[in-house]
Amino acid sequence: MAIRTSGDERVGKRVEAPPPFDRTDRGDKARFVKEIEEALLRGEVDLAVHSAKDVPGELPDGLAIVGVPERGDPADALCGDAATLDDLPSRAIVGTASLRRRAQLLAFRPDLDVRSLRGNVDTRLGRLGRGDYAAIVLAAAGLERLGRSGGTPLGFEVMTPAPGQGCLALEARAGDERPAALADRVTHRESLLRLTAERALVAALDATCRTPVGAHAELDDGGLTINAFAGLPDGSAWVHDAAAGPADAAAELGRSVAERLLAAGAGELLAAAERWEEPLSAGPPQRRS
């Protein structure tokens, strides 16, 4: 059953900055899942499939994530003629709709001209092909799932992915055993642990769609390592941290790294990011005739 969400309705549309975020409401972060979750709660569907990075850290009462299939590539991919960010000339126009990508692009290359680019993958690649942008940044897993090629994955030391990027999250009513059992059959335990750590970090930071936050967890020799980033959308200030712990304490590790980020000033940065407004000069370039 296909359900069109409010987020789908807004794809490709330039929207005004939202009002100050209400911490008692899941707000704009839930725009790609809200209508699906409402259908779950009404009993119209039994199992929902989401892109995990679109699922807010806090779920509605009565719902739970009950499965995570094997994760795709969590990296961000640079699309265009340049093989690396270093290959781009100064003032090169780079397109992205993500504040997280924008923040890290400008932290790494403050001389780039990072501009808003919205729409589905084909729309964005079309703008790149017409020469409106020197490069654009997209999710590698999204390109792979759509059968698109040509993007070069960016190293995690340059671009920390969005929490849950490359993952699908299966959501059902809490306590509903049948869909939970079905979801468990396709669940990849390593991917579930990694997503658990990343989502715990997001929840502890109280992150929203307006806060540039990255998190990437990896399993190695039975242990779990998580790298995290939080910063301002203009790349002028950021904090980064990494820590390791036992894989069976994934949520605790995510919360621990979030606490370390907050102690380093991430709370103040993310509060400032909530108030940030994209400069008019950083809007999408005019289409060439």
Sequence and secondary structure as in RCSB ss.txt:
>XXXX:A:sequence
MAIRTSGDERVGKRVEAPPPFDRTDRGDKARFVKEIEEALLRGEVDLAVHSAKDVPGELPDGLAIVGVPERGDPA
DALCGDAATLDDLPSRAIVGTASLRRRAQLLAFRPDLDVRSLRGNVDTRLGRLGRGDYAAIVLAAAGLERLGRSG
GTPLGFEVMTPAPGQGCLALEARAGDERPAALADRVTHRESLLRLTAERALVAALDATCRTPVGAHAELDDGGLT
INAFAGLPDGSAWVHDAAAGPADAAAELGRSVAERLLAAGAGELLAAAERWEEPLSAGPPQRRS
>XXXX:A:secstr
     HHHHHTT       S  TTS GGGGTTTHHHHHHHHHTS S EEEEGGGS SS  TTEEEEE        
EEEEES SSGGGS TT EEEES HHHHHHHHHH TTSEEEE  S HHHHHHHHHTTS SEEEEEHHHHHHTT   
 EE  TTT    TTTT EEEEEETT HHHHHHHHHT  HHHHHHHHHHHHHHHHHT  TTS EEEEEEEETTEEE
EEEEEE TTSS EEEEEEEEEGGGHHHHHHHHHHHHHHTTHHHHHHHHHH    GGGS      
